[in-house]
Amino acid sequence: MTIYKNIVVLTGAGISAESGIKTFRGDDGLWEGHRIEDVATPQAFALNPKLVHEFYNLRRRQLKEVTPNVAHEALANFEKDFDGNFLIVTQNVDDLHERAGSQNLIHMHGELLKARHIETYEVIKCEEDLSVESKYRPHIVWFGEMPFQMNEIEKALRECDLFISIGTSGQVYPAAGFVQMVPSNCRKVEFNIDQTSISNLFDEHIIGSAVTSVEKFLKSL
């Protein structure tokens, strides 16, 4: 049996969707009825901060209605027992990994439950609605902005011997390119409900619900 020392797990919208969080990009390309350009860019916030705040306030409230699922819990439990380096890089802005107990975690696209001052860049915890008067913006990486902690992520990818991707579409970069950053001898496993545009880059593709497949896979390690 292979002994892994450096594991990196990338999680996307699919794992949170199984807890009931909406994947807010619809088949029509709209985000809960809004164009991406209207709610998820720095330009949108400059033009209509009220609309942007309303959009993220709604998502923040939704977090209170959902709980971590078996896949979140399986990752947290595996991390507790694993002797090597274990890092979760999530594209999700919810706090479900934290609530499940994950410790070594990077939110590359920001966090819904944090806000950033528009002048001083101070980051604070934020569980309530934000308004234009608050002088804070959502602590979210919008389109056109650089994801957080990329140097740390890339270092972990270069050193990992097992790369796991769970519930990510393979369409949003730079995350979609992570599988190509790992060493050539790294085992690469993709979990998704369907094939993705980058499935051919993985050694294994496990189709189905993360809730039913992730825990079983981790136990096999």
N, C-alpha and C positions, 0 to 999 in steps of 0.2 A: 504494500500500500504506500502511495506517495505521501511524504510528509511535507506539508506546505509551511512556509515561514513568513510569507508576505502576501496577504490577501487584500485585494481592493474590490469593493462592491459598488457598482453604480446603480442607483435606483431612479426611476422616472415615474411619470404620472400613473402608470398602470398599477403600481403597488398601493398607492393612495386611493385609487378608484375603487379598489376592493374593500376599502373602509367606508365608502360612500361619498368620498370627496369628488366633486365634479371635475372631469377633465375639461377645462373651460374653453378649449379650442374645439369648436364643433365641426361637423363634416362640411359645413358651408364656409369654413374659415373664420367665422365670427367667434368672438369670445363673449359668451353670454349676451349675444345680441349686439356687441360692439366690434368695430374694426380694431385690429391690433394697433393701428396708428393712432387711435383715439384714446386708448387706455394704458398702453404699455410701452411708451417711449418718453424720453425726456421732453421732446417737443410737445407731446400731448399734455404733460403736466404743466408746462409753461403756458399753454393755450387755455386749458380748461382743468385746473386743479380740482375743482369741485367734483367733476365727473370721475376723475381718476380716484379721488378719495372714496367716493361712493362705491366704485367698483371693488376696491380692496377692502373697504369696510364690510361689504357683503361677504366676501371670502373669509375674512377674519371671524365674523360671527358664525359662519358655517363650521369652523373648527371646533366650536363648543358642542356640536351635535354629533361628532364622530369619535371613534376610539381606534387605537392601533389594532391591526389584525394579526392573524397567526404568523404571517410572513415577517412583519415587523418584530414580533416577539421572538421568532426563531433566530433572526439575525442578532438581536440583543443577547439572547442566551448563548449563542455560539461564541460571541465576542468574550463573554465572561469566562468561558472555559478554554479559550484558545491561548496558547503560549507564545505565539508569534505576533507579528504586526498585522493589525486588522483595521482597515479604514473603510468607512462608508462615505461615498461621495454622492450626495443626492441633488437632483435637479428640482426636487419638490421644496416648496416654501412653507409647508405645514410643519407641525412639531410632533408628528406621530412616531418618528424614530426615537426622539428623546423620551416621549411618554412610555415607550416600550422598554426603555432602559439602555439604549445605545449610548456609548460614551465617546468613542473616537469618530467624529462626524464632521463633515464639511458641507455646508449649504452653499453650493456654488452659485445659485441664483438668488440668494438672499433668504430672508425669513419674514413671514407675515406678522409674527409677534414681536417685531422690532421696528423702530422708526429712526430716521436719520435727519438731523437738523439741516435745513437747506442752506445755512450760512456757515456754521461751525463744523458740520459733518459729524457732530456727536451722535453716537448710536445709543438708543435707550430701549428698554423693554416697552412693549405697547400691546395691550390686550383689548383696548377700547377703540371706539371710532376715532379717526383723525378728521380734522377739518382744515379748511384753508387758513383759519386764524391760528392754528397750532404751530406754524412755522416748521413743521416736520413733513417729510415725505415718507412713503413706504420704503422700508429697507429691502428693496427688490431690485434685482438686476433687470433693467429694461432692455429692449432691443436697441442695439447700438452701444451698449455699455459692456465693460469687461467683467466676466464672471470673477467671483472672489476666490482668492487663495490658489490661483492657477499654478504657481511655482511649487507649492506643497503637493498639489494633485499630480503634477507631472513627475515629480521626484518619486512619489509612491508608485506610479504606473511603471516607471523605468525599472523599479526594483521588484515588482510583484511576480509571483510564480503561479498565482491563480487569480484570474479576473472574471468577475461575475457581473452580468448586466441583467437587471430585473425591471421589466415593465417600462422600458424606454423605447421611443419610436425609432431611434436611429436617424432622425431627420434634423435634429437641432445640434448645431456645432457651437463650441468645440467638443461637447460630450460625445457626439456621434463618432468622433475621431479617436477616442480613448483606446479602443480596441487595437488600433494600429500603433499605439505608443508603447505597448508592453513588449518585453523581450520575446524573441522568436520561440523560446522553449516554454513560454508561459501557457498554462491551460486556460482556455477562453470558453466560458459557458454563458449562453443567453437564455433567459426565461421570458416568454411572452405568450400572449394568447394567439399570436399568429406570426408568420414570417415577417421580418422587417427588411428594409433596403440594405442592411449591413449584415444580415444573418450569415452570408457566405464567408464572413471574416472570422467567424467563431468555429471552434472545434466541435462544439455540441450545441444543439438548440432544443430546449425543452418547452414544448407547446402546452399551454393550459394555464389554469389559475395559479397565481403565486401562492395563494393560501394553501393549496393542496400540494404544491411541488417543491417549494423552497425548503420547508422544514425537512422533508424526506431527503432531499439532496444534501443538506448540511449534516444530517445525522450519518450519511454514508461516508463522510470525510473522517 
